[in-house]
């Protein structure tokens, strides 16, 4: 049985080999009928890299213009100052005058805490101050009396009409009167300090805004109890907004304080806001390998709001008169960066040295001169010596269009390369 299977396989292999050989002979015979010179043309084209069909390309001249290079980052906008207003005195809210979104100024009253108890305490302490003040007046009067008595006793002693013991008693009474005056004044000062403290506490029941801005958040309503740990409202200053972003290491050395920034947000499509880099952190985050950067953006119309997502272009360098070509003209070929030039009906690769670049143009530092036509659209698909059909070379396409519209071509003549029987017209 196994021998039979082997014989069948051998026969099938022989038939397959004969069929393949026969098909190759047929293909060779059909190829021998090709147009004369076709094989030779293909051979030459393969040698020059032009076996592919001619590619239609566009060209543009190398021109001088301003080139601005940018570094692009993203980030979120925050207010110039955001302050949570917390009461200094705990108590029940008697009123809240500010609402969400209201504009407030520095020193403007926002809320009021009930202060009736404090007012009564202030009145009581004010009466104590009056009592202490009267005590001081009384003690000073007694001191003057003691001083007069002492002086009289000294005079009597000088005339021999008083004893030494009488003088000592008068001096002791005078010293006691001096101490009583000082004590009364100290008590008056203490009571006055308590009164000043209560007045400050009473003034703290009126809650004012410490900054100019807008009410960004309101946490409590009238009648709620406010403690020293509860923020009543949040005030945000957006006259200037800030954008916090991160710089990667390769861009860090190129960005310094003072660099101009162009900011775009989704809320205002197509509109740009101008800001300035204000601060760059001197250290990198070990986890992200980035450094924090802060950009200040003037916001006179209060159009930019904290929390908006923003895209930022930072102006790194400006060249006012740089030799440039379109970005799509510069390609990498055979390990080199360069452009393709038009060499007759073929493409020629020209290495160049590039510099700054923006969204549209690339600066050429060497390898080209001003006015040189370079291939733009189609350059990525080209190889050296590829056949091309330029669409917009001055004098080429213009000549063809001129012939079609009855330009300088003489009727009845044939332009070079035009089909027989077609003159300067169509």
C-alpha positions in Angstrom: 0.0 0.0 0.0 2.8 2.4 0.9 4.6 1.7 -2.3 1.5 2.6 -4.3 1.2 6.0 -2.5 4.9 6.7 -3.3 4.3 5.9 -7.0 1.3 8.2 -7.1 3.2 11.1 -5.6 6.1 10.7 -8.0 3.7 10.8 -11.0 1.9 13.9 -9.6 5.3 15.7 -9.1 6.4 14.9 -12.7 3.1 16.3 -14.1 3.5 19.5 -12.1 7.1 20.0 -13.2 6.1 19.5 -16.9 3.2 22.0 -16.5 5.4 24.7 -14.9 8.0 24.4 -17.6 5.3 24.6 -20.3 3.8 27.8 -18.7 7.2 29.4 -18.6 7.8 28.7 -22.3 4.4 30.3 -23.1 5.2 33.4 -21.1 8.6 33.7 -22.9 7.0 33.3 -26.3 4.4 36.0 -25.5 7.1 38.3 -24.2 9.1 37.9 -27.4 6.3 39.7 -29.2 6.7 42.9 -27.2 7.4 46.2 -28.9 11.0 46.5 -30.1 13.2 48.3 -27.7 10.8 47.9 -24.8 13.1 45.6 -22.9 16.0 47.8 -23.5 14.1 50.8 -22.3 13.1 49.0 -19.1 16.7 47.9 -18.6 17.9 51.5 -18.9 15.1 52.8 -16.6 15.9 50.2 -14.0 19.5 51.3 -14.1 18.5 55.0 -13.5 15.8 54.3 -10.9 13.1 55.5 -13.4 11.3 52.3 -14.0 8.3 53.8 -12.2 5.8 56.0 -14.1 6.5 59.7 -14.1 5.3 61.4 -10.9 3.3 64.6 -11.0 4.9 67.1 -8.6 4.6 70.7 -7.6 7.5 73.1 -7.1 8.1 76.3 -5.2 11.1 78.7 -5.1 13.4 79.2 -2.2 12.5 82.7 -0.8 13.5 84.9 2.0 11.1 85.7 4.7 10.7 85.9 8.5 10.8 82.6 10.4 9.7 82.3 14.0 10.3 79.0 15.9 8.0 78.1 18.7 7.9 75.6 21.6 4.4 74.4 22.2 3.1 73.4 25.6 -0.4 72.9 27.2 -1.7 73.7 30.6 -4.7 75.0 32.7 -5.4 78.6 33.6 -5.7 79.6 37.2 -6.5 83.0 38.8 -3.9 85.4 39.9 -5.1 85.0 43.4 -7.7 82.7 44.9 -8.7 83.4 48.5 -11.1 81.3 50.7 -12.7 83.8 53.1 -12.9 82.3 56.5 -14.5 84.2 59.4 -12.3 85.2 62.3 -15.2 84.9 64.7 -17.5 81.9 65.0 -21.2 82.7 64.9 -24.4 82.5 63.0 -24.5 84.3 59.7 -26.9 87.3 60.0 -26.6 88.1 56.3 -24.6 87.4 53.1 -24.6 90.1 50.5 -22.3 88.5 47.8 -23.7 85.9 45.4 -22.0 83.5 43.0 -20.3 85.4 40.1 -20.6 88.9 41.8 -17.7 91.2 41.3 -16.3 92.5 44.6 -13.6 95.0 45.5 -11.1 94.9 48.3 -12.7 95.9 51.6 -16.3 95.3 50.4 -18.6 93.7 52.9 -19.5 90.1 52.0 -21.2 88.8 55.1 -22.2 89.7 58.6 -22.2 87.5 61.8 -24.6 88.2 64.6 -22.9 90.6 67.1 -25.5 91.5 69.8 -23.7 89.7 72.6 -20.4 91.3 71.6 -22.0 94.7 71.6 -23.2 94.2 75.2 -19.8 93.1 76.3 -18.3 96.2 74.7 -20.8 98.4 76.6 -19.9 96.6 79.9 -16.2 97.1 79.4 -16.7 100.7 78.4 -18.4 101.3 81.8 -15.5 99.5 83.5 -13.1 101.8 81.8 -15.0 104.8 83.2 -14.9 103.3 86.7 -11.1 102.7 86.4 -10.6 106.2 85.1 -12.4 107.6 88.1 -10.3 105.5 90.4 -7.2 106.8 88.8 -8.5 110.4 89.4 -9.2 109.6 93.0 -5.8 108.0 93.6 -4.0 111.0 92.0 -6.0 113.4 94.3 -5.0 111.4 97.3 -1.4 111.4 96.1 -1.4 115.1 95.9 -2.7 115.3 99.5 0.0 113.0 100.7 2.6 115.0 99.0 1.4 118.2 100.6 1.4 116.6 104.1 4.9 115.3 103.6 6.2 118.7 102.6 4.5 120.4 105.6 6.0 117.9 108.0 9.5 118.4 106.6 9.1 122.2 107.1 8.0 121.7 110.7 10.9 119.4 111.3 13.3 122.0 110.1 11.9 124.4 112.7 12.0 121.7 115.4 8.2 121.4 115.7 7.9 117.9 114.4 9.6 114.6 115.2 11.5 112.2 113.0 8.8 109.6 113.4 6.2 112.0 112.0 8.3 112.5 108.9 8.7 108.8 108.3 5.0 108.2 108.7 4.3 111.0 106.1 6.8 109.5 103.7 5.2 106.0 104.0 1.8 107.5 103.3 3.1 109.3 100.2 4.8 106.1 98.9 1.5 104.2 99.4 -0.4 106.9 97.5 2.1 106.7 94.6 1.6 102.9 94.4 -2.2 103.2 94.5 -2.0 105.6 91.5 0.1 103.2 89.5 -2.2 100.3 90.3 -5.2 102.3 89.3 -3.6 103.3 86.0 -2.6 99.6 85.4 -6.2 98.5 86.0 -7.4 101.2 83.6 -4.9 100.1 80.9 -6.0 96.5 81.4 -9.6 97.4 81.0 -8.9 99.6 78.0 -7.0 96.7 76.3 -9.9 94.4 76.9 -12.2 97.0 75.4 -9.9 97.3 72.3 -9.9 93.5 71.9 -13.7 93.3 72.0 -13.9 96.1 69.5 -11.6 94.2 67.1 -13.7 91.1 67.7 -16.8 93.1 67.0 -15.4 94.5 63.8 -14.5 90.9 62.7 -18.1 90.1 62.6 -18.2 92.1 59.4 -16.6 89.9 56.8 -14.9 91.8 53.9 -13.1 90.8 50.7 -9.3 91.0 51.0 -8.8 91.2 47.2 -10.5 92.5 44.1 -12.1 89.7 42.1 -15.2 87.6 41.6 -17.1 85.2 43.8 -16.1 81.9 42.5 -17.8 79.7 45.1 -20.3 80.2 47.9 -20.5 77.6 50.6 -22.9 79.0 53.3 -26.2 80.8 53.3 -27.8 83.2 55.7 -28.6 81.6 59.1 -25.9 79.0 58.9 -23.3 78.7 61.6 -19.9 79.7 60.5 -16.8 78.5 62.4 -13.2 79.5 62.0 -12.6 76.5 59.8 -15.4 77.1 57.3 -14.9 79.1 54.2 -18.0 81.2 53.5 -17.1 82.2 49.9 -14.1 82.0 47.6 -12.9 85.1 45.8 -10.7 84.8 42.7 -8.8 87.6 41.1 -8.8 87.2 37.3 -7.5 90.6 36.2 -4.4 88.6 35.4 -4.6 84.8 34.9 -1.7 82.4 35.2 -1.0 79.3 33.2 1.0 76.5 34.9 2.7 74.1 32.5 5.7 71.8 32.3 8.9 72.1 30.2 10.8 69.0 29.0 14.6 69.0 29.3 15.3 69.7 25.6 13.3 72.9 25.7 14.4 74.1 29.2 17.5 76.0 28.1 15.6 77.8 25.4 12.8 79.2 27.7 13.6 82.1 30.1 11.5 84.6 32.0 10.3 87.3 29.6 9.7 85.0 26.6 6.5 85.9 24.7 3.6 83.4 24.8 0.6 83.1 22.5 -2.3 81.4 24.2 -5.3 79.7 22.6 -8.4 78.3 24.3 -11.3 76.3 22.9 -13.8 78.9 24.1 -12.5 81.5 21.6 -11.6 79.5 18.5 -9.1 81.3 16.2 -8.3 84.0 18.8 -4.9 84.4 20.4 -4.1 86.0 23.8 -0.6 87.3 24.6 1.2 86.5 27.8 4.8 86.4 29.2 6.7 83.7 30.9 7.1 85.0 34.5 8.9 82.1 36.3 10.6 78.8 35.5 11.4 76.4 38.2 15.1 75.7 38.8 14.6 72.0 39.5 13.1 69.1 37.6 10.5 66.6 38.8 12.3 63.3 39.0 9.2 61.4 38.0 8.2 63.3 34.9 11.6 64.8 34.0 10.0 68.2 33.5 10.3 71.6 35.2 7.3 73.8 36.1 6.7 77.0 34.3 4.4 79.9 35.0 3.0 82.3 32.4 1.1 85.5 33.2 -1.7 86.6 30.8 -3.3 90.0 31.2 -7.1 89.6 31.2 -8.6 93.1 31.0 -12.0 91.9 29.7 -12.2 89.0 32.2 -12.8 86.7 29.2 -10.3 84.0 30.3 -11.6 81.9 33.2 -9.7 79.8 35.7 -9.9 76.1 34.8 -9.8 76.6 31.0 -7.5 74.3 29.0 -5.0 76.3 27.0 -2.5 75.6 24.2 0.6 77.9 24.3 3.2 78.8 21.7 6.4 80.2 23.1 8.5 82.3 20.8 12.0 80.8 21.0 13.9 82.6 18.1 13.1 84.9 15.3 15.0 85.2 11.9 13.6 88.2 10.0 15.4 87.5 6.6 16.0 83.8 6.4 16.2 81.7 3.2 13.3 79.3 3.4 11.5 76.6 1.5 8.1 74.9 2.3 8.3 72.3 5.0 7.1 69.5 2.7 10.0 70.2 0.4 12.6 68.9 2.9 12.9 65.2 3.1 15.3 62.6 4.4 16.9 60.4 1.6 19.8 58.1 1.7 20.7 59.1 5.2 20.8 62.8 4.4 18.4 65.7 4.7 17.8 67.7 1.6 15.4 68.7 -1.2 14.7 67.5 -4.7 15.4 69.7 -7.7 14.1 69.5 -11.2 16.8 68.2 -13.5 15.2 68.1 -17.0 12.5 65.4 -16.7 14.1 63.8 -13.6 14.4 64.6 -9.9 17.8 65.4 -8.4 18.5 65.2 -4.7 20.3 68.2 -3.2 21.6 67.9 0.4 20.9 71.0 2.6 21.5 72.2 6.1 18.4 73.4 7.9 17.8 75.8 10.7 14.7 77.2 12.3 11.2 76.0 11.3 7.7 77.1 11.8 4.3 75.6 10.7 4.9 76.4 7.0 8.6 77.0 6.3 12.0 75.7 7.1 15.2 77.8 7.1 18.0 76.7 4.7 21.4 77.5 6.0 23.4 76.0 3.1 23.0 74.0 0.0 20.5 76.3 -1.9 20.5 79.8 -3.3 17.5 82.2 -3.4 15.1 81.5 -6.2 16.0 77.8 -6.7 12.9 75.8 -7.6 12.4 72.8 -5.2 9.9 70.0 -5.4 7.2 70.3 -2.7 4.1 68.1 -3.2 5.3 64.6 -4.1 8.8 65.0 -2.7 8.3 62.3 -0.1 7.7 59.7 -2.8 10.7 60.5 -4.9 14.1 58.8 -5.4 17.0 60.2 -7.2 16.6 60.1 -11.1 12.8 59.4 -10.8 10.9 60.7 -13.9 8.7 63.7 -12.9 6.1 65.9 -14.5 6.3 69.3 -12.9 3.0 71.1 -12.8 3.9 74.7 -11.9 7.5 75.5 -13.0 7.5 79.1 -14.4 7.8 79.0 -18.2 6.9 75.3 -18.4 3.3 75.0 -17.4 2.7 78.6 -18.3 3.9 77.9 -21.9 1.6 75.0 -22.2 -1.4 77.0 -21.0 -0.4 79.8 -23.3 -0.4 77.4 -26.3 -3.8 76.1 -25.3 -5.3 79.5 -25.1 -3.8 80.7 -28.4 -0.7 82.3 -27.0 2.6 82.8 -28.9 2.4 79.4 -30.6 1.9 79.7 -34.4 -1.2 77.8 -35.7 -0.2 74.8 -37.7 3.1 74.3 -35.9 3.7 71.5 -33.4 5.3 72.2 -30.0 8.2 70.0 -29.1 6.9 66.7 -27.8 3.3 67.4 -28.8 1.3 64.7 -30.7 1.4 64.9 -34.5 -1.5 66.9 -36.0 -1.9 69.2 -32.9 -0.5 72.6 -33.4 -0.3 75.3 -30.8 -4.0 74.7 -29.9 -5.6 71.8 -28.2 
